[in-house]
């Protein structure tokens, strides 16, 4: 199943087919005209009756000028104009009926008209702002779908479930990245964490993902894929320097699956994977860890690949430091290895569900960094060359494979 980002997107709702995002806001469910004007009529009648009883000692009808401002918070422009017109007629009529000096009546009428016009203007500005926000979110959603592939993903070699949670609620994309690519040489997987946050970090992450999607299919050796990623980050940093932006580096773990009982790995300053097998969970030590992408010129050693055991039925968990560096109220770090042992017998999607819920409980719902995690399990077949599947089709295949 898909959690994390998929759940966030689902809770935001979607516009009907063929409907612009801004139109979706304007045409969102709202208070009905009958309920609105019926309630307004009762309120107006009540205020007028009380005003008649209090007489000139306490004028209540002029207080109705606040009603258009209240309606502008939740109503449409048409509803606000209708309410403002009704209130204007009642309040201005009240001023004329009670009489008074010329300036008293004139001032009351002017204040009423201005209050009603301000209510209509506030409603128009609110809808305009909501429309702009909806369009921005729609564009961000489209950007997210281009940057990060929906989960789960099923290839010939592995089934990949995952969670992705940006630190900010209104951001659909953060500094963490992942990708799964079916290639002629097996399945290639990357998970990474871009230094920093914001749009600049997203740009560096997109540069890495674009290079990975191309190099994973083109390069026979996994180290060749990583060299292409290094070049992409270096080029991105040159461009960033020219435009006055901060240069970035990217920690990454790149894996290669060929259907055997082992996994090829190249670690570029990233966290070690965790292996869940036979009811136990343990960190998989990596003998060679290179510098992050973008910092190759600081090291004299070339990046090297190593092989990790990946027996049938095992789950390989890879994640970013948003998981291991989550803190509780006392400042203690999240004990990932101790918690994974509790879920070692569960299927991959249940491990991720438990991990996501436990992180929320441990941190009290306060996240300090983006979180990305992939749970990888071997498929029954070991062939290569079949295109990968993702999204709803992969979800059905994943449920079948997982025995759901």
C-alpha positions as a printed Julia matrix, in Angstrom:
404×3 Matrix{Float64}:
   0.0     0.0     0.0
   1.08    3.59   -0.41
   1.39    5.88    2.6
   3.14    9.14    3.4
   2.95   11.39    0.37
   0.09    9.43   -1.24
  -1.98    9.9     1.91
  -1.2    13.64    2.03
  -2.22   14.08   -1.57
  -5.43   12.12   -1.02
  -6.47   14.28    1.94
  -6.12   17.46   -0.12
  -8.85   16.37   -2.5
  -8.89   16.64   -6.26
 -10.77   18.75   -8.73
 -13.26   17.01  -11.01
 -11.91   15.98  -14.42
 -11.58   18.96  -16.71
 -11.85   21.43  -13.84
  -9.16   23.99  -13.14
  -7.7    23.95   -9.63
  -8.84   27.51   -9.05
 -12.36   26.63  -10.17
 -12.34   23.75   -7.7
 -11.91   26.24   -4.87
 -14.61   28.59   -6.15
 -17.04   25.72   -6.68
 -16.18   23.92   -3.44
 -19.08   22.92   -1.14
 -20.46   26.03    0.58
 -23.39   27.21    2.64
 -26.63   26.98    0.61
 -28.53   30.14   -0.31
 -31.68   28.96    1.46
 -29.87   28.3     4.73
 -27.86   31.51    4.51
 -30.67   33.91    3.71
 -33.13   32.07    5.94
 -30.8    32.45    8.9
 -30.11   36.05    7.96
 -33.82   36.82    7.79
 -34.38   35.37   11.28
 -31.4    37.31   12.67
 -32.56   40.55   11.07
 -36.09   40.09   12.35
 -34.82   39.39   15.87
 -32.55   42.44   15.86
 -35.33   44.7    14.52
 -37.76   43.49   17.21
 -35.21   44.07   19.95
 -34.43   47.48   18.47
 -38.11   48.44   18.56
 -38.32   47.44   22.19
 -35.19   49.32   23.26
 -36.15   52.45   21.29
 -33.73   55.25   20.7
 -31.86   54.56   23.95
 -30.07   51.56   22.42
 -29.93   51.27   18.63
 -29.27   47.64   17.6
 -30.05   47.63   13.88
 -26.84   49.54   12.9
 -24.85   46.64   14.39
 -26.0    44.49   11.45
 -23.28   46.13    9.3
 -20.85   43.46   10.61
 -22.86   40.66    8.94
 -21.41   41.15    5.4
 -17.89   40.87    6.86
 -18.82   37.56    8.5
 -20.41   36.19    5.33
 -17.33   37.17    3.3
 -15.29   34.64    5.3
 -17.17   31.59    3.98
 -19.64   32.74    1.31
 -19.35   33.37   -2.41
 -19.22   36.83   -3.98
 -22.85   36.5    -5.08
 -23.95   35.54   -1.58
 -21.96   38.38   -0.01
 -23.46   40.9    -2.45
 -26.96   39.62   -1.66
 -26.41   39.81    2.09
 -24.82   43.26    1.79
 -27.78   44.54   -0.24
 -30.28   43.24    2.29
 -28.36   44.65    5.25
 -27.91   47.98    3.48
 -31.67   48.28    2.88
 -32.52   47.41    6.49
 -29.89   49.6     8.17
 -30.31   52.61    5.86
 -34.09   52.33    6.24
 -33.62   52.26   10.02
 -31.56   55.46    9.92
 -34.15   57.22    7.77
 -37.02   55.99    9.94
 -35.51   57.16   13.19
 -34.49   60.45   11.65
 -32.15   62.81   13.43
 -29.91   65.55   12.23
 -28.78   65.64    8.63
 -25.21   64.76    9.54
 -26.24   61.89   11.82
 -28.32   60.29    9.08
 -25.7    60.96    6.39
 -22.9    59.51    8.52
 -24.92   56.39    9.3
 -25.74   55.81    5.64
 -22.12   56.31    4.53
 -20.77   53.94    7.22
 -23.3    51.3     6.24
 -22.49   51.51    2.53
 -18.73   51.4     3.19
 -19.05   48.4     5.54
 -21.08   46.46    2.97
 -18.67   47.33    0.15
 -15.68   46.28    2.27
 -17.37   42.94    2.96
 -17.83   42.31   -0.77
 -14.23   43.36   -1.46
 -12.88   41.09    1.3
 -14.82   38.15   -0.15
 -13.43   38.8    -3.64
  -9.86   38.98   -2.29
 -10.35   35.78   -0.28
 -11.57   33.83   -3.31
  -8.8    35.24   -5.48
  -6.18   34.23   -2.92
  -7.71   30.76   -2.51
  -7.72   30.3    -6.28
  -4.05   31.24   -6.52
  -3.13   28.84   -3.69
  -5.08   26.03   -5.36
  -3.29   26.6    -8.65
   0.08   26.65   -6.91
  -0.74   23.38   -5.15
  -1.87   21.88   -8.43
   1.43   22.91  -10.04
   3.34   21.53   -7.05
   1.46   18.26   -7.38
   2.38   18.02  -11.05
   5.99   18.82  -10.17
   5.98   16.15   -7.49
   4.71   13.51   -9.9
   7.59   14.35  -12.25
  10.22   14.24   -9.5
   9.14   11.28   -7.36
   7.51    8.17   -8.75
   4.34    6.97   -6.95
   4.78    3.94   -4.72
   4.71    0.95   -4.6
   6.91   -0.04   -7.55
   7.19   -3.57   -8.9
  10.03   -4.71  -11.16
  11.33   -8.11  -12.24
  13.72   -8.23   -9.31
  12.09   -6.37   -6.41
   8.92   -4.96   -4.93
   9.46   -1.51   -3.41
   7.08   -0.05   -0.84
   7.84    3.33    0.66
   6.92    6.37    2.71
   7.75    9.97    1.93
   6.94   12.81    4.33
   8.2    16.36    3.73
   8.81   18.35    6.9
   6.32   21.07    5.93
   2.63   20.23    5.5
   2.17   22.52    2.5
   5.24   21.25    0.66
   4.77   18.2    -1.51
   8.46   17.78   -2.25
  11.39   18.08    0.14
  15.12   17.45    0.03
  14.9    13.64    0.18
  14.83   11.67   -3.07
  14.3     8.09   -4.22
  13.92    6.23   -7.49
  13.61    2.67   -8.81
  14.61    1.91  -12.41
  14.35   -1.36  -14.35
  17.39   -1.64  -16.61
  18.96   -4.27  -18.9
  21.33   -4.97  -16.0
  18.67   -5.5   -13.35
  16.9    -3.08  -11.04
  18.75    0.0    -9.84
  17.58    1.87   -6.73
  18.68    5.17   -5.22
  17.76    6.92   -2.01
  19.36   10.22   -1.12
  19.27   13.36    0.95
  20.12   16.77   -0.5
  21.96   19.19    1.75
  19.67   21.97    2.93
  16.04   22.62    2.13
  13.89   24.8    -0.09
  13.65   25.15   -3.86
  17.43   25.07   -4.3
  17.6    21.67   -2.61
  14.75   20.42   -4.78
  16.68   21.55   -7.87
  19.74   19.55   -6.84
  17.58   16.52   -6.13
  15.93   16.78   -9.55
  19.39   16.93  -11.18
  20.37   13.68   -9.42
  17.12   11.92  -10.3
  17.32   12.92  -13.96
  20.89   11.67  -14.21
  20.02    8.45  -12.38
  17.1     7.6   -14.64
  19.32    7.9   -17.69
  22.54    6.39  -16.33
  20.79    3.42  -14.67
  19.74    2.18  -18.1
  22.89    3.21  -19.96
  25.75    2.19  -17.62
  26.62   -1.51  -17.25
  28.5    -0.96  -13.97
  26.9     0.49  -10.87
  30.0     2.6   -10.27
  29.45    4.1   -13.73
  25.96    5.13  -12.62
  27.39    6.84   -9.56
  30.04    8.63  -11.64
  27.24   10.04  -13.8
  25.46   11.26  -10.67
  28.64   12.95   -9.48
  28.96   14.76  -12.8
  25.32   15.87  -12.6
  25.75   17.36   -9.13
  29.0    19.06  -10.17
  27.29   20.65  -13.19
  24.36   21.73  -11.04
  26.73   23.37   -8.54
  28.49   25.26  -11.33
  25.16   26.61  -12.48
  24.18   27.43   -8.86
  27.4    29.38   -8.38
  26.74   31.37  -11.54
  23.24   32.29  -10.38
  24.31   33.16   -6.83
  22.73   30.12   -5.17
  24.35   27.85   -2.6
  26.22   24.81   -3.89
  24.89   21.5    -2.59
  26.08   17.98   -1.93
  23.9    14.87   -1.83
  24.3    11.79    0.35
  23.1     8.73   -1.55
  22.92    4.96   -1.44
  22.77    3.28   -4.85
  21.78   -0.4    -5.09
  21.75   -2.92   -7.9
  19.54   -6.03   -7.93
  20.17   -8.77  -10.5
  17.86  -11.45   -9.06
  20.55  -13.26   -7.06
  20.93  -13.61   -3.29
  23.15  -10.55   -3.17
  22.78   -6.83   -3.71
  25.42   -4.57   -5.17
  25.81   -1.29   -3.28
  27.71    1.96   -3.65
  27.46    4.2    -0.6
  28.05    7.93   -0.99
  27.99    9.11    2.6
  24.53    7.71    3.31
  23.07    5.57    6.08
  23.65    1.82    5.96
  20.64   -0.33    5.02
  18.82   -2.56    7.51
  18.04   -6.23    6.82
  14.9    -7.83    8.27
  15.08  -11.63    8.04
  14.19  -14.69   10.13
  12.49  -12.6    12.81
  15.48  -10.33   13.39
  16.57   -6.92   12.18
  20.14   -5.69   11.9
  22.16   -2.95   10.29
  24.14   -4.13    7.27
  27.73   -2.88    7.66
  29.25   -1.33    4.56
  33.0    -1.71    4.29
  33.51    1.2     1.93
  31.73    4.53    2.3
  32.63    7.28   -0.14
  32.13   11.02    0.11
  28.7    12.45   -0.83
  27.89   13.31   -4.41
  29.35   16.67   -5.34
  32.44   16.27   -3.15
  34.46   13.77   -5.18
  37.28   16.27   -5.71
  37.91   16.22   -1.96
  38.78   12.51   -1.99
  41.56   10.66   -3.76
  39.75    7.31   -3.59
  37.46    6.24   -6.39
  34.02    5.02   -5.42
  33.82    1.25   -5.16
  30.94   -1.24   -5.12
  30.44   -4.03   -2.59
  28.03   -6.94   -2.26
  25.47   -7.49    0.49
  23.52  -10.64    1.32
  19.83  -10.49    0.37
  18.24  -13.91    0.99
  14.75  -14.85   -0.23
  11.99  -13.57    2.05
  14.17  -10.84    3.5
  13.27   -7.14    3.51
  15.93   -4.53    2.92
  15.06   -1.19    4.51
  16.8     1.97    3.32
  15.99    5.41    4.69
  17.2     8.96    5.12
  18.46   10.53    8.34
  15.07   12.07    9.01
  14.25    8.65   10.51
  17.36    8.07   12.63
  17.61   11.7    13.75
  14.01   12.08   14.88
  13.95   13.18   18.52
  11.55   12.8    21.42
  10.67   15.5    23.95
  13.89   14.85   25.9
  16.08   15.17   22.78
  16.89   11.46   22.47
  17.32   10.05   18.94
  14.93    7.5    17.51
  16.19    3.92   18.22
  15.61    2.55   14.72
  17.4    -0.79   15.11
  15.66   -1.6    18.4
  12.22   -0.78   16.99
  12.69   -2.68   13.71
  13.17   -5.93   15.64
   9.53   -5.74   16.72
   8.31   -5.78   13.12
  10.82   -8.15   11.51
   8.17  -10.79   10.78
   5.79   -8.38    9.06
   5.41   -7.74    5.31
   7.22   -4.65    3.93
   4.15   -2.4     3.77
   3.27   -3.23    7.4
   6.83   -2.48    8.49
   6.55    0.97    6.94
   3.12    1.58    8.44
   4.42    0.67   11.88
   7.56    2.76   11.39
   5.6     5.83   10.29
   3.16    5.57   13.2
   5.95    4.93   15.7
   7.91    7.95   14.47
   4.85   10.15   14.99
   4.36    8.78   18.49
   8.04    9.05   19.4
   8.45   12.63   18.2
   5.07   13.8    19.41
   4.15   14.67   15.83
   7.03   17.17   15.58
   9.2    16.4    12.55
  12.52   18.23   12.15
  13.55   16.78    8.79
  12.08   15.19    5.67
  11.56   11.44    5.9
  11.95    8.9     3.11
  12.13    5.14    3.49
  11.92    2.21    1.08
  11.25   -1.4     2.03
  12.57   -3.72   -0.7
  11.76   -7.41   -1.13
  12.72   -9.82   -3.88
  10.04  -10.93   -6.33
   9.52  -14.54   -7.33
  10.99  -14.06  -10.82
  14.54  -13.19  -11.54
  14.25  -12.07  -15.16
  15.25   -8.7   -16.54
  14.14   -6.31  -19.19
  10.45   -6.02  -18.35
   9.3    -2.41  -17.81
   8.58   -1.47  -14.23
   5.1    -0.77  -12.95
   4.05    1.88  -10.46
   0.94    3.47   -9.03
  -2.41    1.64   -8.98
  -1.27   -1.2   -11.25
   1.74   -1.85   -9.09
  -0.42   -1.7    -5.99
  -2.62   -4.52   -7.27
   0.43   -6.57   -8.23
   2.07   -5.81   -4.89
  -0.98   -6.96   -2.95
  -1.05  -10.18   -4.94
   2.66  -10.75   -4.39
   2.4    -9.98   -0.67
  -0.5   -12.37   -0.26
  -2.98   -9.69    0.75
